[in-house]
Amino acid sequence: MATRKPSTATKKAAKAADKAAFLRLDNQLCFALYSSSLAMTKLYKPVLSPLGLTYPQYLVLLVLWETDSIGVSELGARLFLDSGTLTPLLKRMEAAQWLRRQRALDDERRVIVTLTPAGDTLRHEAIDVPAHVACATGCKIPELIALTAQLQRLRDQVMRSTDDSAAAL
C-alpha cells in the first residue's frame, strides 16, 4: 500500500499552524525573560526588606561596592537606567544616608556618587543575599554561572541589534 504525499494545501496549513504556534505566550522568549525577572524581583523582596533596601537600590549598591565614586552617567550605563529613573532613586538613597552625590571638582556638569559609611556597612549586612538567592533557584553554581553568561550574551546581542536598527533609520 503506497503512502500518499501531503498536498500543497496540507503543507501550507501545517506551515500556518507552525507560525501560529510562535504566537503562543508560552513560546515567547520575551515573556519567559519578563516573568523570570518578576519572579526574581519577588524573591529578592523578603531578603532585602530587613536591610531596608528595594531591589533597584540593591543594584545601585552592588555597583558602588565594586566601584565607589562613580559618575551618575557611568552608573546609569552600568545599570541600563536613564537619568530620569536613576536620579529619584539616588535622591532616596541619599536621604537614607547610604550615598552622597557631589558635583565633580573638575567638571561641574558631572555628578559623582560615593558610598557613605552607612552604605558601606550595608555591604556586610547583604553578604548572604547572593547565596540565599542561588539556593532558592535550585540550580548548582556552575549552572547559574553559565545561565548568567548566556543571558549577558543575549542582552548584548539584542542591544547591538537595536543599536543597528536605530542607526539604519
C-alpha positions as CSV (number, residue, x, y, z in Angstrom):
1,M,0.0,0.0,0.0
2,A,1.5,3.3,-1.1
3,T,1.5,6.3,1.2
4,R,0.2,9.5,-0.2
5,K,2.2,12.6,-0.3
6,P,0.7,15.6,1.5
7,S,-1.0,18.0,-0.8
8,T,0.3,21.6,-1.2
9,A,-2.8,22.8,0.7
10,T,-1.9,20.4,3.6
11,K,1.7,21.7,3.6
12,K,0.5,25.3,3.7
13,A,-1.9,24.6,6.5
14,A,0.9,22.9,8.5
15,K,3.2,25.9,7.9
16,A,0.5,28.3,9.1
17,A,-0.1,26.1,12.2
18,D,3.7,26.2,12.9
19,K,3.7,30.0,12.5
20,A,0.6,30.3,14.8
21,A,2.4,28.3,17.5
22,F,5.1,31.1,17.6
23,L,2.3,33.4,18.8
24,R,1.6,31.4,21.9
25,L,2.5,33.3,25.0
26,D,4.5,30.4,26.5
27,N,6.6,30.2,23.3
28,Q,7.8,33.8,23.7
29,L,11.4,34.3,24.8
30,C,10.4,37.8,25.9
31,F,7.7,36.5,28.2
32,A,10.0,33.9,29.7
33,L,12.5,36.6,30.5
34,Y,9.9,39.1,31.7
35,S,8.2,36.6,34.0
36,S,11.5,35.3,35.3
37,S,12.5,38.9,36.1
38,L,9.3,39.4,38.0
39,A,9.9,36.2,39.9
40,M,13.5,37.2,40.8
41,T,12.4,40.6,42.0
42,K,9.7,38.9,44.1
43,L,12.4,36.5,45.5
44,Y,14.6,39.4,46.5
45,K,11.9,41.4,48.3
46,P,11.8,39.5,51.6
47,V,15.6,39.1,51.6
48,L,16.3,42.8,51.1
49,S,13.4,44.1,53.2
50,P,15.2,43.5,56.6
51,L,18.1,45.7,55.2
52,G,15.6,48.4,54.3
53,L,16.5,48.0,50.6
54,T,14.5,47.8,47.4
55,Y,15.8,45.7,44.5
56,P,16.8,48.8,42.4
57,Q,18.6,50.2,45.5
58,Y,20.5,46.9,45.9
59,L,21.6,47.1,42.3
60,V,23.0,50.6,42.8
61,L,24.8,49.5,45.9
62,L,26.3,46.5,44.1
63,V,27.9,48.8,41.6
64,L,29.1,51.2,44.3
65,W,30.6,48.3,46.3
66,E,32.6,47.4,43.2
67,T,33.4,51.0,42.1
68,D,33.0,53.7,44.7
69,S,33.0,57.3,43.5
70,I,31.4,56.8,40.1
71,G,29.7,59.3,37.9
72,V,25.9,59.2,37.6
73,S,26.1,58.7,33.8
74,E,28.5,55.8,34.3
75,L,26.3,54.3,37.0
76,G,23.2,54.6,34.7
77,A,25.1,53.0,31.8
78,R,26.2,50.1,34.1
79,L,22.6,49.5,35.3
80,F,21.0,50.3,31.9
81,L,18.9,53.1,33.6
82,D,18.3,56.6,32.2
83,S,18.8,59.6,34.4
84,G,15.0,60.1,34.8
85,T,14.8,56.8,36.6
86,L,18.2,56.9,38.3
87,T,18.0,60.4,39.8
88,P,15.0,59.9,42.1
89,L,16.4,56.6,43.2
90,L,19.7,58.2,44.1
91,K,17.9,61.0,45.9
92,R,16.0,58.5,48.1
93,M,19.3,56.6,48.8
94,E,21.0,59.9,49.7
95,A,18.1,60.7,52.1
96,A,18.7,57.3,53.7
97,Q,22.4,58.3,54.1
98,W,23.7,55.4,52.1
99,L,25.4,57.5,49.5
100,R,26.4,61.1,48.7
101,R,26.1,63.0,45.4
102,Q,28.5,65.8,44.7
103,R,29.5,67.8,41.7
104,A,32.8,66.9,40.2
105,L,35.5,69.4,41.1
106,D,37.0,69.3,37.5
107,D,33.6,69.5,35.7
108,E,30.5,71.0,37.4
109,R,28.3,69.1,34.9
110,R,29.3,65.7,36.3
111,V,27.7,64.3,39.5
112,I,29.8,61.8,41.4
113,V,28.1,59.2,43.6
114,T,30.1,58.0,46.7
115,L,29.2,55.5,49.4
116,T,28.8,56.8,52.9
117,P,29.9,54.7,55.9
118,A,26.3,53.5,56.3
119,G,26.2,52.4,52.6
120,D,29.5,50.5,53.1
121,T,28.1,48.9,56.3
122,L,25.2,47.5,54.2
123,R,27.7,45.5,52.2
124,H,28.5,43.4,55.3
125,E,24.8,43.0,56.1
126,A,24.0,42.0,52.5
127,I,26.8,39.4,52.2
128,D,24.5,36.4,52.3
129,V,21.9,37.7,49.8
130,P,23.6,36.1,46.7
131,A,23.8,32.7,48.5
132,H,20.2,32.9,49.5
133,V,19.0,33.7,46.0
134,A,21.3,31.0,44.5
135,C,19.8,28.4,46.9
136,A,16.2,29.5,46.1
137,T,16.8,28.9,42.4
138,G,17.5,25.2,42.9
139,C,20.4,25.4,40.5
140,K,24.0,24.4,41.0
141,I,26.6,27.2,41.0
142,P,28.1,26.2,37.6
143,E,24.6,26.2,36.1
144,L,24.0,29.8,37.5
145,I,27.3,31.0,36.1
146,A,26.6,29.5,32.7
147,L,23.0,30.9,32.7
148,T,24.2,34.4,33.7
149,A,26.8,34.4,30.9
150,Q,24.2,33.2,28.4
151,L,21.8,35.9,29.4
152,Q,24.5,38.6,29.2
153,R,25.4,37.5,25.7
154,L,21.7,37.6,24.8
155,R,21.3,41.1,26.2
156,D,24.4,42.3,24.4
157,Q,23.3,40.8,21.1
158,V,19.8,42.3,21.4
159,M,21.3,45.7,22.3
160,R,23.6,45.6,19.3
161,S,20.7,44.6,17.1
162,T,18.6,47.5,18.4
163,D,21.5,49.9,18.0
164,D,22.0,48.7,14.5
165,S,18.3,49.1,13.7
166,A,18.3,52.6,15.2
167,A,21.3,53.6,13.1
168,A,19.7,52.3,10.0
169,L,16.8,54.7,10.4
